[in-house]
C-alpha cells in the first residue's frame, strides 16, 4: 500500500477501521497537500458531522454539529475558513467572521431544508401572524435568517423557543423538528412544510425491522426525523447529542437514524461499540471531497459573499441564538 508520508500513515492508523486499505492511496496525497496548504495560508477547516472520515478525522480542525461549528467559528484566529459542509453553514461562518475569507469547496452543496423557504415566505407569514416571533433553524439561507427574530439548531431549539417568553412562535422551516419540539413545550408552534431529504425517509417500520434483526440495538434518532420515528427511538437528539450518548452510555450495539457518515465518524472513537448502519446519504454533503477542499485552498475557489444589508440582520439572528 502506498503511503505518501509518515504523517499520512499516522492519520490512517486513526481511520483504518472505517476506510479500507485499498482506498487510502486515493486520499493520502490530497491530505498531505491540504495539511501543507493550511499551514501556508493560516487556514482552518470546519467539518460537519456528516462529512466522510477522511475529511472529518484527517484534515478538519474543528468538527461538530451546526451549533458547535457556529460557536467555534467565532474564536478562530485563522485568515481563511474552509467549510466542509453545505452552503448555509458556510454563510453562517461568514456572518460570524465577516473579515475572514470563507470558502465552500462546492457551490452545489445545498440543502433541501434551506431550499424549502424564502425570505418572501417569511414576510407573508408575518402578515398572517402579526407580532408572532419567527424562530428559524440555521439550515436556511442568510436571506431567510435576515427576516427572522432568532435562529436555533436542533440542539438548542427548545431553549430558544422558550427563551422568548411568548405563548406561540413561528418555527421554520423543518416541520418535523417543529413538531418534535412542540411535544416538549407548552409554547404553541406554527410550523412550515420543509423536510430534510435524508431524515424524512426513515420510518417506524425501519426501526422495528432493525430491532428484530439486531436484538438489543439502541436506536438514536435525529429530531429532523418524523415524530413517529422519534417516538419509536430510545433517544432523540442533535448529532452532537447522539455522539455524546454513545460516549457516555457505551451501548453494545447502536443505530443512528441520521446521515450515514455520522456512524463512521463516531465509530472511530468508539471501536468497542457495534454500529448498525441504515445508510441514508446526503447528496449535498457528499459533494465535498478532499480534492475540492484542496482546490479551494489552492485557488480561493468559491469565496462566500453576503450582501451587507442582509448580513447585518442575519448576524443578529444568529448572535441572539448564541447568547442563549
Phi and psi in degrees as GROMACS dihedral restraints (atoms count N, CA, C in turn):
[ dihedral_restraints ]
;  ai    aj    ak    al  type     phi  dphi    fc
    3     4     5     6     1   -84.0    20    10
    4     5     6     7     1   123.5    20    10
    6     7     8     9     1  -119.4    20    10
    7     8     9    10     1   130.0    20    10
    9    10    11    12     1   -78.1    20    10
   10    11    12    13     1   -19.8    20    10
   12    13    14    15     1  -161.9    20    10
   13    14    15    16     1   163.5    20    10
   15    16    17    18     1   -63.1    20    10
   16    17    18    19     1   -33.6    20    10
   18    19    20    21     1   -61.9    20    10
   19    20    21    22     1   -46.2    20    10
   21    22    23    24     1   -65.7    20    10
   22    23    24    25     1   -37.0    20    10
   24    25    26    27     1   -62.1    20    10
   25    26    27    28     1   -41.1    20    10
   27    28    29    30     1   -64.7    20    10
   28    29    30    31     1   -37.5    20    10
   30    31    32    33     1   -66.9    20    10
   31    32    33    34     1   -37.4    20    10
   33    34    35    36     1   -64.3    20    10
   34    35    36    37     1   -33.6    20    10
   36    37    38    39     1   -56.3    20    10
   37    38    39    40     1   -31.8    20    10
   39    40    41    42     1   -72.6    20    10
   40    41    42    43     1   -34.7    20    10
   42    43    44    45     1  -112.1    20    10
   43    44    45    46     1     9.3    20    10
   45    46    47    48     1   -62.8    20    10
   46    47    48    49     1   -21.7    20    10
   48    49    50    51     1   -73.8    20    10
   49    50    51    52     1   -17.6    20    10
   51    52    53    54     1  -122.6    20    10
   52    53    54    55     1    -7.9    20    10
   54    55    56    57     1  -122.4    20    10
   55    56    57    58     1   115.1    20    10
   57    58    59    60     1   -61.6    20    10
   58    59    60    61     1   147.2    20    10
   60    61    62    63     1   -55.1    20    10
   61    62    63    64     1   -34.1    20    10
   63    64    65    66     1   -66.7    20    10
   64    65    66    67     1   -23.4    20    10
   66    67    68    69     1   -86.4    20    10
   67    68    69    70     1   -22.5    20    10
   69    70    71    72     1   -61.4    20    10
   70    71    72    73     1   -41.5    20    10
   72    73    74    75     1   -57.3    20    10
   73    74    75    76     1   -26.9    20    10
   75    76    77    78     1   -71.3    20    10
   76    77    78    79     1   -18.5    20    10
   78    79    80    81     1  -102.1    20    10
   79    80    81    82     1   -30.3    20    10
   81    82    83    84     1   -61.3    20    10
   82    83    84    85     1   -42.4    20    10
   84    85    86    87     1   -68.1    20    10
   85    86    87    88     1   -39.0    20    10
   87    88    89    90     1   -63.9    20    10
   88    89    90    91     1   -41.0    20    10
   90    91    92    93     1   -60.8    20    10
   91    92    93    94     1   -47.3    20    10
   93    94    95    96     1   -57.4    20    10
   94    95    96    97     1   -45.7    20    10
   96    97    98    99     1   -64.4    20    10
   97    98    99   100     1   -41.4    20    10
   99   100   101   102     1   -64.6    20    10
  100   101   102   103     1   -42.8    20    10
  102   103   104   105     1   -61.1    20    10
  103   104   105   106     1   -38.7    20    10
  105   106   107   108     1   -68.7    20    10
  106   107   108   109     1   -42.8    20    10
  108   109   110   111     1   -64.2    20    10
  109   110   111   112     1   -38.1    20    10
  111   112   113   114     1   -60.6    20    10
  112   113   114   115     1   -43.0    20    10
  114   115   116   117     1   -66.2    20    10
  115   116   117   118     1   -44.1    20    10
  117   118   119   120     1   -64.0    20    10
  118   119   120   121     1   -35.8    20    10
  120   121   122   123     1  -103.9    20    10
  121   122   123   124     1     3.8    20    10
  123   124   125   126     1    50.3    20    10
  124   125   126   127     1    58.1    20    10
  126   127   128   129     1  -115.1    20    10
  127   128   129   130     1   152.1    20    10
  129   130   131   132     1  -125.4    20    10
  130   131   132   133     1   153.0    20    10
  132   133   134   135     1  -113.5    20    10
  133   134   135   136     1   123.7    20    10
  135   136   137   138     1   -99.9    20    10
  136   137   138   139     1   124.6    20    10
  138   139   140   141     1  -124.2    20    10
  139   140   141   142     1   127.7    20    10
  141   142   143   144     1   -73.1    20    10
  142   143   144   145     1   158.4    20    10
  144   145   146   147     1   -59.5    20    10
  145   146   147   148     1   -17.0    20    10
  147   148   149   150     1   -91.0    20    10
  148   149   150   151     1     2.8    20    10
  150   151   152   153     1   -74.5    20    10
  151   152   153   154     1   156.5    20    10
  153   154   155   156     1   -71.0    20    10
  154   155   156   157     1   156.5    20    10
  156   157   158   159     1   -59.0    20    10
  157   158   159   160     1   -33.6    20    10
  159   160   161   162     1   -66.9    20    10
  160   161   162   163     1   -24.7    20    10
  162   163   164   165     1   -85.8    20    10
  163   164   165   166     1   -51.7    20    10
  165   166   167   168     1   -60.7    20    10
  166   167   168   169     1   -44.5    20    10
  168   169   170   171     1  -100.8    20    10
  169   170   171   172     1   -13.9    20    10
  171   172   173   174     1  -112.0    20    10
  172   173   174   175     1   -26.1    20    10
  174   175   176   177     1  -127.5    20    10
  175   176   177   178     1   -16.6    20    10
  177   178   179   180     1   -73.0    20    10
  178   179   180   181     1   144.1    20    10
  180   181   182   183     1  -100.1    20    10
  181   182   183   184     1   -34.0    20    10
  183   184   185   186     1  -129.8    20    10
  184   185   186   187     1   127.2    20    10
  186   187   188   189     1  -129.4    20    10
  187   188   189   190     1   159.3    20    10
  189   190   191   192     1   150.4    20    10
  190   191   192   193     1  -167.6    20    10
  192   193   194   195     1   -86.2    20    10
  193   194   195   196     1  -176.5    20    10
  195   196   197   198     1   -59.1    20    10
  196   197   198   199     1   -40.1    20    10
  198   199   200   201     1   -67.2    20    10
  199   200   201   202     1   -44.0    20    10
  201   202   203   204     1   -62.9    20    10
  202   203   204   205     1   -43.1    20    10
  204   205   206   207     1   -64.6    20    10
  205   206   207   208     1   -40.3    20    10
  207   208   209   210     1   -63.3    20    10
  208   209   210   211     1   -44.7    20    10
  210   211   212   213     1   -65.7    20    10
  211   212   213   214     1   -47.5    20    10
  213   214   215   216     1   -73.0    20    10
  214   215   216   217     1   -25.1    20    10
  216   217   218   219     1   -61.2    20    10
  217   218   219   220     1   -29.6    20    10
  219   220   221   222     1   -71.6    20    10
  220   221   222   223     1   -22.4    20    10
  222   223   224   225     1  -103.9    20    10
  223   224   225   226     1    -2.5    20    10
  225   226   227   228     1   -70.7    20    10
  226   227   228   229     1   142.1    20    10
  228   229   230   231     1  -100.4    20    10
  229   230   231   232     1     8.9    20    10
  231   232   233   234     1   -69.3    20    10
  232   233   234   235     1   156.0    20    10
  234   235   236   237     1   -84.8    20    10
  235   236   237   238     1   -27.7    20    10
  237   238   239   240     1  -127.8    20    10
  238   239   240   241     1   134.4    20    10
  240   241   242   243     1  -116.8    20    10
  241   242   243   244     1   125.4    20    10
  243   244   245   246     1  -106.0    20    10
  244   245   246   247     1   123.0    20    10
  246   247   248   249     1   -98.0    20    10
  247   248   249   250     1   106.5    20    10
  249   250   251   252     1   -87.6    20    10
  250   251   252   253     1    86.6    20    10
  252   253   254   255     1  -176.5    20    10
  253   254   255   256     1  -149.1    20    10
  255   256   257   258     1  -106.2    20    10
  256   257   258   259     1   172.4    20    10
  258   259   260   261     1   -62.2    20    10
  259   260   261   262     1   -40.1    20    10
  261   262   263   264     1   -63.5    20    10
  262   263   264   265     1   -29.9    20    10
  264   265   266   267     1   -68.0    20    10
  265   266   267   268     1   -39.6    20    10
  267   268   269   270     1   -65.2    20    10
  268   269   270   271     1   -39.2    20    10
  270   271   272   273     1   -62.9    20    10
  271   272   273   274     1   -41.5    20    10
  273   274   275   276     1   -62.6    20    10
  274   275   276   277     1   -42.0    20    10
  276   277   278   279     1   -60.8    20    10
  277   278   279   280     1   -40.0    20    10
  279   280   281   282     1   -67.5    20    10
  280   281   282   283     1   -40.1    20    10
  282   283   284   285     1   -57.1    20    10
  283   284   285   286     1   -39.7    20    10
  285   286   287   288     1   -88.3    20    10
  286   287   288   289     1   -10.4    20    10
  288   289   290   291     1  -135.4    20    10
  289   290   291   292     1    62.3    20    10
  291   292   293   294     1   -61.3    20    10
  292   293   294   295     1   -23.6    20    10
  294   295   296   297     1   -93.7    20    10
  295   296   297   298     1    -4.0    20    10
  297   298   299   300     1   -96.3    20    10
  298   299   300   301     1   156.1    20    10
  300   301   302   303     1   -81.7    20    10
  301   302   303   304     1   122.3    20    10
  303   304   305   306     1  -114.8    20    10
  304   305   306   307     1   128.6    20    10
  306   307   308   309     1  -116.6    20    10
  307   308   309   310     1   140.1    20    10
  309   310   311   312     1  -114.8    20    10
  310   311   312   313     1   119.9    20    10
  312   313   314   315     1   -61.4    20    10
  313   314   315   316     1   -26.6    20    10
  315   316   317   318     1  -142.2    20    10
  316   317   318   319     1   117.4    20    10
  318   319   320   321     1   -64.4    20    10
  319   320   321   322     1   -18.3    20    10
  321   322   323   324     1   -82.7    20    10
  322   323   324   325     1    -1.0    20    10
  324   325   326   327     1   -77.4    20    10
  325   326   327   328     1    84.1    20    10
  327   328   329   330     1   -99.2    20    10
  328   329   330   331     1  -151.5    20    10
  330   331   332   333     1  -163.0    20    10
  331   332   333   334     1   130.8    20    10
  333   334   335   336     1   -64.4    20    10
  334   335   336   337     1   -33.2    20    10
  336   337   338   339     1   -67.7    20    10
  337   338   339   340     1   -47.9    20    10
  339   340   341   342     1   -59.7    20    10
  340   341   342   343     1   -34.7    20    10
  342   343   344   345     1   -77.4    20    10
  343   344   345   346     1    -9.5    20    10
  345   346   347   348     1   -84.4    20    10
  346   347   348   349     1    -7.3    20    10
  348   349   350   351     1  -147.0    20    10
  349   350   351   352     1   150.2    20    10
  351   352   353   354     1  -124.1    20    10
  352   353   354   355     1   167.9    20    10
  354   355   356   357     1   -61.0    20    10
  355   356   357   358     1   -37.7    20    10
  357   358   359   360     1   -63.8    20    10
  358   359   360   361     1   -36.9    20    10
  360   361   362   363     1   -57.9    20    10
  361   362   363   364     1   -41.8    20    10
  363   364   365   366     1   -68.2    20    10
  364   365   366   367     1   -39.9    20    10
  366   367   368   369     1   -61.1    20    10
  367   368   369   370     1   -38.3    20    10
  369   370   371   372     1   -68.4    20    10
  370   371   372   373     1   -38.7    20    10
  372   373   374   375     1   -63.5    20    10
  373   374   375   376     1   -37.9    20    10
  375   376   377   378     1   -65.0    20    10
  376   377   378   379     1   -34.1    20    10
  378   379   380   381     1   -66.0    20    10
  379   380   381   382     1   -37.9    20    10
  381   382   383   384     1   -76.1    20    10
  382   383   384   385     1   -34.8    20    10
  384   385   386   387     1  -124.4    20    10
  385   386   387   388     1    71.2    20    10
  387   388   389   390     1   -62.6    20    10
  388   389   390   391     1   140.7    20    10
  390   391   392   393     1    74.1    20    10
  391   392   393   394     1     1.1    20    10
  393   394   395   396     1   -89.8    20    10
  394   395   396   397     1   121.5    20    10
  396   397   398   399     1   -67.9    20    10
  397   398   399   400     1   150.7    20    10
  399   400   401   402     1  -106.2    20    10
  400   401   402   403     1   118.5    20    10
  402   403   404   405     1  -103.7    20    10
  403   404   405   406     1   119.4    20    10
  405   406   407   408     1  -116.3    20    10
  406   407   408   409     1   127.2    20    10
  408   409   410   411     1   -60.5    20    10
  409   410   411   412     1   143.9    20    10
  411   412   413   414     1   -65.0    20    10
  412   413   414   415     1   -14.7    20    10
  414   415   416   417     1   -76.0    20    10
  415   416   417   418     1    58.8    20    10
  417   418   419   420     1  -148.8    20    10
  418   419   420   421     1   163.8    20    10
  420   421   422   423     1   -73.0    20    10
  421   422   423   424     1   163.8    20    10
  423   424   425   426     1   -61.8    20    10
  424   425   426   427     1   -35.9    20    10
  426   427   428   429     1   -61.7    20    10
  427   428   429   430     1   -39.0    20    10
  429   430   431   432     1   -71.4    20    10
  430   431   432   433     1   -43.0    20    10
  432   433   434   435     1   -57.6    20    10
  433   434   435   436     1   -37.6    20    10
  435   436   437   438     1   -64.4    20    10
  436   437   438   439     1   -23.6    20    10
  438   439   440   441     1   -91.9    20    10
  439   440   441   442     1     2.9    20    10
  441   442   443   444     1  -104.4    20    10
  442   443   444   445     1   161.8    20    10
  444   445   446   447     1   -85.1    20    10
  445   446   447   448     1   -37.1    20    10
  447   448   449   450     1  -159.4    20    10
  448   449   450   451     1   151.5    20    10
  450   451   452   453     1  -100.8    20    10
  451   452   453   454     1   169.3    20    10
  453   454   455   456     1  -150.9    20    10
  454   455   456   457     1   167.1    20    10
  456   457   458   459     1  -121.0    20    10
  457   458   459   460     1   175.0    20    10
  459   460   461   462     1   -65.4    20    10
  460   461   462   463     1   -23.4    20    10
  462   463   464   465     1   -80.3    20    10
  463   464   465   466     1   -25.7    20    10
  465   466   467   468     1  -125.4    20    10
  466   467   468   469     1    13.8    20    10
  468   469   470   471     1   -58.6    20    10
  469   470   471   472     1   -44.9    20    10
  471   472   473   474     1   -62.6    20    10
  472   473   474   475     1   -44.9    20    10
  474   475   476   477     1   -62.0    20    10
  475   476   477   478     1   -40.2    20    10
  477   478   479   480     1   -64.9    20    10
  478   479   480   481     1   -48.6    20    10
  480   481   482   483     1   -57.4    20    10
  481   482   483   484     1   -45.6    20    10
  483   484   485   486     1   -76.7    20    10
  484   485   486   487     1   -20.0    20    10
  486   487   488   489     1   -68.1    20    10
  487   488   489   490     1   -20.8    20    10
  489   490   491   492     1   -77.6    20    10
  490   491   492   493     1   -18.8    20    10
  492   493   494   495     1    65.7    20    10
  493   494   495   496     1    33.5    20    10
  495   496   497   498     1  -123.0    20    10
  496   497   498   499     1   158.2    20    10
  498   499   500   501     1   -74.6    20    10
  499   500   501   502     1   -23.0    20    10
  501   502   503   504     1  -152.3    20    10
  502   503   504   505     1   153.7    20    10
  504   505   506   507     1  -138.1    20    10
  505   506   507   508     1   159.0    20    10
  507   508   509   510     1   -94.1    20    10
  508   509   510   511     1   126.9    20    10
  510   511   512   513     1  -122.4    20    10
  511   512   513   514     1   121.5    20    10
  513   514   515   516     1  -127.6    20    10
  514   515   516   517     1   158.9    20    10
  516   517   518   519     1  -101.1    20    10
  517   518   519   520     1    -2.4    20    10
  519   520   521   522     1   -82.3    20    10
  520   521   522   523     1   111.4    20    10
  522   523   524   525     1   -61.1    20    10
  523   524   525   526     1   -42.9    20    10
  525   526   527   528     1   -70.8    20    10
  526   527   528   529     1   -41.6    20    10
  528   529   530   531     1   -58.8    20    10
  529   530   531   532     1   -43.7    20    10
  531   532   533   534     1   -61.2    20    10
  532   533   534   535     1   -43.5    20    10
  534   535   536   537     1   -66.4    20    10
  535   536   537   538     1   -39.4    20    10
  537   538   539   540     1   -68.0    20    10
  538   539   540   541     1   -36.6    20    10
  540   541   542   543     1   -71.4    20    10
  541   542   543   544     1   -37.8    20    10
  543   544   545   546     1   -58.1    20    10
  544   545   546   547     1   -31.5    20    10
  546   547   548   549     1   -72.6    20    10
  547   548   549   550     1   -11.0    20    10
  549   550   551   552     1  -109.2    20    10
  550   551   552   553     1    -2.2    20    10
  552   553   554   555     1  -140.6    20    10
  553   554   555   556     1   158.4    20    10
  555   556   557   558     1   -85.6    20    10
  556   557   558   559     1    -7.3    20    10
  558   559   560   561     1   -71.9    20    10
  559   560   561   562     1   130.1    20    10
  561   562   563   564     1   -73.5    20    10
  562   563   564   565     1   131.5    20    10
  564   565   566   567     1  -117.5    20    10
  565   566   567   568     1   124.5    20    10
  567   568   569   570     1   -93.1    20    10
  568   569   570   571     1   120.0    20    10
  570   571   572   573     1  -104.3    20    10
  571   572   573   574     1   164.1    20    10
  573   574   575   576     1  -107.4    20    10
  574   575   576   577     1   171.5    20    10
  576   577   578   579     1  -100.9    20    10
  577   578   579   580     1    23.7    20    10
  579   580   581   582     1   -78.9    20    10
  580   581   582   583     1   147.4    20    10
  582   583   584   585     1  -138.8    20    10
  583   584   585   586     1   150.3    20    10
  585   586   587   588     1   -82.4    20    10
  586   587   588   589     1   126.8    20    10
  588   589   590   591     1   -68.3    20    10
  589   590   591   592     1   -16.1    20    10
  591   592   593   594     1   -83.5    20    10
  592   593   594   595     1   -53.2    20    10
  594   595   596   597     1   -75.0    20    10
  595   596   597   598     1   -28.4    20    10
  597   598   599   600     1   -69.0    20    10
  598   599   600   601     1   -13.4    20    10
  600   601   602   603     1   -80.6    20    10
  601   602   603   604     1   -17.3    20    10
  603   604   605   606     1   -74.7    20    10
  604   605   606   607     1   144.8    20    10
  606   607   608   609     1  -132.1    20    10
  607   608   609   610     1   159.9    20    10
  609   610   611   612     1   -58.6    20    10
  610   611   612   613     1   -34.2    20    10
  612   613   614   615     1   -61.9    20    10
  613   614   615   616     1   -35.5    20    10
  615   616   617   618     1   -58.6    20    10
  616   617   618   619     1   -44.5    20    10
  618   619   620   621     1   -67.1    20    10
  619   620   621   622     1   -42.7    20    10
  621   622   623   624     1   -63.2    20    10
  622   623   624   625     1   -38.3    20    10
  624   625   626   627     1   -67.3    20    10
  625   626   627   628     1   -38.6    20    10
  627   628   629   630     1   -64.2    20    10
  628   629   630   631     1   -41.1    20    10
  630   631   632   633     1   -65.7    20    10
  631   632   633   634     1   -36.7    20    10
  633   634   635   636     1   -70.2    20    10
  634   635   636   637     1   -40.6    20    10
  636   637   638   639     1   -77.6    20    10
  637   638   639   640     1   -26.8    20    10
  639   640   641   642     1  -132.3    20    10
  640   641   642   643     1    77.6    20    10
  642   643   644   645     1   -53.0    20    10
  643   644   645   646     1   136.5    20    10
  645   646   647   648     1    84.1    20    10
  646   647   648   649     1     0.0    20    10
  648   649   650   651     1   -65.3    20    10
  649   650   651   652     1   138.4    20    10
  651   652   653   654     1   -95.0    20    10
  652   653   654   655     1   129.9    20    10
  654   655   656   657     1  -107.8    20    10
  655   656   657   658     1   121.3    20    10
  657   658   659   660     1  -112.2    20    10
  658   659   660   661     1   129.6    20    10
  660   661   662   663     1  -122.2    20    10
  661   662   663   664     1   138.7    20    10
  663   664   665   666     1   -75.0    20    10
  664   665   666   667     1   143.4    20    10
  666   667   668   669     1   -70.4    20    10
  667   668   669   670     1    -1.6    20    10
  669   670   671   672     1   -80.3    20    10
  670   671   672   673     1    -6.7    20    10
  672   673   674   675     1   -73.6    20    10
  673   674   675   676     1   156.3    20    10
  675   676   677   678     1   -57.3    20    10
  676   677   678   679     1   149.2    20    10
  678   679   680   681     1   -55.6    20    10
  679   680   681   682     1   -34.4    20    10
  681   682   683   684     1   -70.3    20    10
  682   683   684   685     1   -24.8    20    10
  684   685   686   687     1   -72.7    20    10
  685   686   687   688     1   -45.9    20    10
  687   688   689   690     1   -58.8    20    10
  688   689   690   691     1   -39.0    20    10
  690   691   692   693     1   -64.5    20    10
  691   692   693   694     1   -30.4    20    10
  693   694   695   696     1   -81.0    20    10
  694   695   696   697     1   -16.9    20    10
  696   697   698   699     1   -81.7    20    10
  697   698   699   700     1   163.2    20    10
  699   700   701   702     1   -83.0    20    10
  700   701   702   703     1   -25.1    20    10
  702   703   704   705     1  -156.5    20    10
  703   704   705   706     1   144.5    20    10
  705   706   707   708     1  -130.6    20    10
  706   707   708   709     1   134.7    20    10
  708   709   710   711     1  -173.2    20    10
  709   710   711   712     1   172.7    20    10
  711   712   713   714     1   -61.1    20    10
  712   713   714   715     1   171.6    20    10
  714   715   716   717     1   -60.4    20    10
  715   716   717   718     1   -37.3    20    10
  717   718   719   720     1   -65.1    20    10
  718   719   720   721     1   -41.4    20    10
  720   721   722   723     1   -66.5    20    10
  721   722   723   724     1   -36.8    20    10
  723   724   725   726     1   -66.2    20    10
  724   725   726   727     1   -43.0    20    10
  726   727   728   729     1   -61.7    20    10
  727   728   729   730     1   -42.9    20    10
  729   730   731   732     1   -63.2    20    10
  730   731   732   733     1   -38.9    20    10
  732   733   734   735     1   -59.4    20    10
  733   734   735   736     1   -46.4    20    10
  735   736   737   738     1   -61.8    20    10
  736   737   738   739     1   -44.7    20    10
  738   739   740   741     1   -65.1    20    10
  739   740   741   742     1   -36.7    20    10
  741   742   743   744     1   -83.3    20    10
  742   743   744   745     1   -34.7    20    10
  744   745   746   747     1  -101.8    20    10
  745   746   747   748     1   -18.6    20    10
  747   748   749   750     1    45.9    20    10
  748   749   750   751     1    55.3    20    10
  750   751   752   753     1   -62.4    20    10
  751   752   753   754     1   145.5    20    10
  753   754   755   756     1   -64.7    20    10
  754   755   756   757     1   -34.5    20    10
  756   757   758   759     1  -145.1    20    10
  757   758   759   760     1   130.4    20    10
  759   760   761   762     1  -142.6    20    10
  760   761   762   763     1   153.0    20    10
  762   763   764   765     1  -131.5    20    10
  763   764   765   766     1   132.4    20    10
  765   766   767   768     1  -103.1    20    10
  766   767   768   769     1   114.7    20    10
  768   769   770   771     1   -85.1    20    10
  769   770   771   772     1    78.8    20    10
  771   772   773   774     1  -162.6    20    10
  772   773   774   775     1  -167.0    20    10
  774   775   776   777     1   -61.9    20    10
  775   776   777   778     1   142.4    20    10
  777   778   779   780     1   -60.9    20    10
  778   779   780   781     1   -40.6    20    10
  780   781   782   783     1   -64.9    20    10
  781   782   783   784     1   -21.9    20    10
  783   784   785   786     1   -55.9    20    10
  784   785   786   787     1   -42.8    20    10
  786   787   788   789     1   -62.7    20    10
  787   788   789   790     1   -42.8    20    10
  789   790   791   792     1   -60.4    20    10
  790   791   792   793     1   -42.7    20    10
  792   793   794   795     1   -69.1    20    10
  793   794   795   796     1   -38.5    20    10
  795   796   797   798     1   -72.6    20    10
  796   797   798   799     1   -36.0    20    10
  798   799   800   801     1   -61.6    20    10
  799   800   801   802     1   -31.9    20    10
  801   802   803   804     1   -57.5    20    10
  802   803   804   805     1   -38.9    20    10
  804   805   806   807     1   -87.8    20    10
  805   806   807   808     1    -9.1    20    10
  807   808   809   810     1  -136.4    20    10
  808   809   810   811     1    68.0    20    10
  810   811   812   813     1   -64.8    20    10
  811   812   813   814     1   -17.8    20    10
  813   814   815   816     1   -77.9    20    10
  814   815   816   817     1   -11.5    20    10
  816   817   818   819     1   -98.8    20    10
  817   818   819   820     1   134.8    20    10
  819   820   821   822     1   -88.2    20    10
  820   821   822   823     1   121.7    20    10
  822   823   824   825     1  -101.1    20    10
  823   824   825   826     1   122.6    20    10
  825   826   827   828     1   -92.4    20    10
  826   827   828   829     1   129.9    20    10
  828   829   830   831     1  -115.9    20    10
  829   830   831   832     1   102.7    20    10
  831   832   833   834     1   -84.2    20    10
  832   833   834   835     1    96.8    20    10
  834   835   836   837     1   -83.9    20    10
  835   836   837   838     1    86.9    20    10
  837   838   839   840     1   -97.1    20    10
  838   839   840   841     1   117.4    20    10
  840   841   842   843     1   -99.0    20    10
  841   842   843   844     1   144.6    20    10
  843   844   845   846     1   -89.9    20    10
  844   845   846   847     1   114.6    20    10
  846   847   848   849     1   -64.4    20    10
  847   848   849   850     1   -24.7    20    10
  849   850   851   852     1   -76.5    20    10
  850   851   852   853     1   -46.1    20    10
  852   853   854   855     1   -59.6    20    10
  853   854   855   856     1   -35.8    20    10
  855   856   857   858     1   -76.6    20    10
  856   857   858   859     1    -3.0    20    10
  858   859   860   861     1   -74.1    20    10
  859   860   861   862     1   -18.4    20    10
  861   862   863   864     1   -85.3    20    10
  862   863   864   865     1   125.3    20    10
  864   865   866   867     1  -133.3    20    10
  865   866   867   868     1   165.1    20    10
  867   868   869   870     1   -58.0    20    10
  868   869   870   871     1   -39.7    20    10
  870   871   872   873     1   -62.7    20    10
  871   872   873   874     1   -45.7    20    10
  873   874   875   876     1   -79.7    20    10
  874   875   876   877     1   -18.2    20    10
  876   877   878   879     1   -66.0    20    10
  877   878   879   880     1   -45.6    20    10
  879   880   881   882     1   -60.5    20    10
  880   881   882   883     1   -46.1    20    10
  882   883   884   885     1   -64.0    20    10
  883   884   885   886     1   -38.6    20    10
  885   886   887   888     1   -61.0    20    10
  886   887   888   889     1   -42.3    20    10
  888   889   890   891     1   -71.3    20    10
  889   890   891   892     1   -34.8    20    10
  891   892   893   894     1   -71.0    20    10
  892   893   894   895     1   -35.7    20    10
  894   895   896   897     1  -122.9    20    10
  895   896   897   898     1     6.9    20    10
  897   898   899   900     1    52.8    20    10
  898   899   900   901     1    45.0    20    10
  900   901   902   903     1   -76.1    20    10
  901   902   903   904     1   141.2    20    10
  903   904   905   906     1    60.3    20    10
  904   905   906   907     1    57.2    20    10
  906   907   908   909     1   -70.3    20    10
  907   908   909   910     1   131.8    20    10
  909   910   911   912     1   -83.0    20    10
  910   911   912   913     1   127.1    20    10
  912   913   914   915     1  -128.0    20    10
  913   914   915   916     1   146.5    20    10
  915   916   917   918     1  -136.7    20    10
  916   917   918   919     1   132.7    20    10
  918   919   920   921     1   -57.4    20    10
  919   920   921   922     1   135.5    20    10
  921   922   923   924     1   -55.0    20    10
  922   923   924   925     1   -40.5    20    10
  924   925   926   927     1   -68.1    20    10
  925   926   927   928     1   -29.8    20    10
  927   928   929   930     1   -79.0    20    10
  928   929   930   931     1   -42.9    20    10
  930   931   932   933     1   -59.4    20    10
  931   932   933   934     1   -41.5    20    10
  933   934   935   936     1   -62.0    20    10
  934   935   936   937     1   -45.9    20    10
  936   937   938   939     1   -73.0    20    10
  937   938   939   940     1   -39.2    20    10
  939   940   941   942     1   -65.7    20    10
  940   941   942   943     1   -38.9    20    10
  942   943   944   945     1   -61.3    20    10
  943   944   945   946     1   -39.2    20    10
  945   946   947   948     1   -61.1    20    10
  946   947   948   949     1   -40.6    20    10
  948   949   950   951     1   -65.1    20    10
  949   950   951   952     1   -37.9    20    10
  951   952   953   954     1   -72.6    20    10
  952   953   954   955     1   -42.5    20    10
  954   955   956   957     1   -64.9    20    10
  955   956   957   958     1   -35.1    20    10
  957   958   959   960     1   -61.6    20    10
  958   959   960   961     1   -39.4    20    10
  960   961   962   963     1   -63.4    20    10
  961   962   963   964     1   -45.4    20    10
  963   964   965   966     1   -67.7    20    10
  964   965   966   967     1   -20.7    20    10
  966   967   968   969     1   -78.0    20    10
  967   968   969   970     1   -12.4    20    10
